[in-house]
């Protein structure tokens, strides 16, 4: 009986790992599938894949920096004023901010596929004209 439970946990772990892998590499996989699906009608396919991949990781990284910076500025500048005034009990807010600052990287995985899909659709449609403009 215990072997069956352990096998189920191992199978579930492998499935979760596979889903996590696909989500992390979705900024590379989604434009790659699009480029292969379009075939020879799409010029400079590898550049399209790397451009979308770079934009997706860049947008997510920028968003993480902005959110983290806002939380850190709140802690550094506004919280001491609230603690001295003693109007609010901010222990729950401190716990939430500390939790987000510790585990923010787990949430970024869920933002990668939709952003990669959005950039693939928007840039993929106009990629031939973009390449033509660069070629002169």
N, C-alpha and C positions, 0 to 999 in steps of 0.2 A: 504494500500500500504506500509506503513512504517513497519508494522509487517512482511510482506513478506521479506523486505530487511533485517530486523534484524534477521529473521530466517536463511536467507542465510549466513549472516555473522557468526552466531553462528555455523552453520553446517560447514562452511569453517574453523572456528577456531578449532572445534573438529577434523576435518580431519588433519589439520596442527599439532595439538598436538599429535595425534596418530602417524603420520609419525615421528615426533621428538622423541617420546618415543621409537619407534621401532629402530630408528637409534642410539639412545644413548645406548640402551641395546642390540644392535646387536652383540657386542663381547661375550655376554652370550647366545643369542638366536641362532646364526648361528652354533656354535659348539654343542649346545644342540640338534638342529634339526638333525645335522649330526650324533651325537651319538645315537639318537633314531632311525634314519633311518638305521644305521648299525646293530642295535640290539645286540644280544649276541655275535656276531663275534668280537666285539670291547671290549677288556678288560679295566677295570677301567675307565668307561665312564665319571664319575663325575670328576675325575682328569684331563681328557682331556679337559672338559669344563672349569674348573677353570684355567688350564695352559694356554689355548688359550686366555681366558679373561684377565688374568694377563699380558700376553705378549702384547696383543693389547693395553690395557690402558697404559702399560709401554712405548711402542714405541711412542704413540701419546703424552704422557706427556714429554718424552725426546725431541721429536721434538719441542714441544712448548717452552720448556726451552731453547733449543739451539737458536731458532729464536728470542725469547724475549731477551736473553742475547746478541746476536749479535746486535740487535737494540739499546739496552741500552748502550753497549760499543761504538757504533757509536756516539750516542748522547753525551756521557761523554768525549770521547777522540778526536774524529775527527771533530765534529761540531764546537767547539770553535776556532780551527785553521782556518776553512773555514769562520767563521764569521769575524775574524780579517783581513783576506786577502781580503775580500769583492769581490772575483771573481765571486761567484755564489749567486744567490738568492735562498736560501734553504727553503723558507716559505712553499712551496708545499710539500717538503720532510718532514718537521717537522709535517705538518698536517697529512700526510699519516702515519708516524710512530706513532703519537699520536692516530690516529684512529685504527690502528692495535693493539696497546697496550691496548686500551680500549675494543675492541670488538673481541679479538682473540678467545674467547671461543665459539663464534657462528660458527666459521669455523671448529673447531675440530670435530663437529658432522658429517661432510661430509667425514672425513677420517676414521672414525671407521668401517663402513661396509666393505669397500674394504680390509682393513688391516686384519680384522677378517676373511674374506673369504679366503684371501691368507694364513694366518696361519692355518686355518682349513684344507685347501687342502694339504699344505706341511706337517704338523704334523700328520694329520689324516691318511695319507697313511702309515706312518712309526710308528704309535702309538703302534702297537702290538710288534714290535721289540724293541721299547724304553722300554716298560713295561717288556719285557723279559730280557733285559739287566739289568734293576734294580733288578729284582728278582734273577738274578744270574743264 
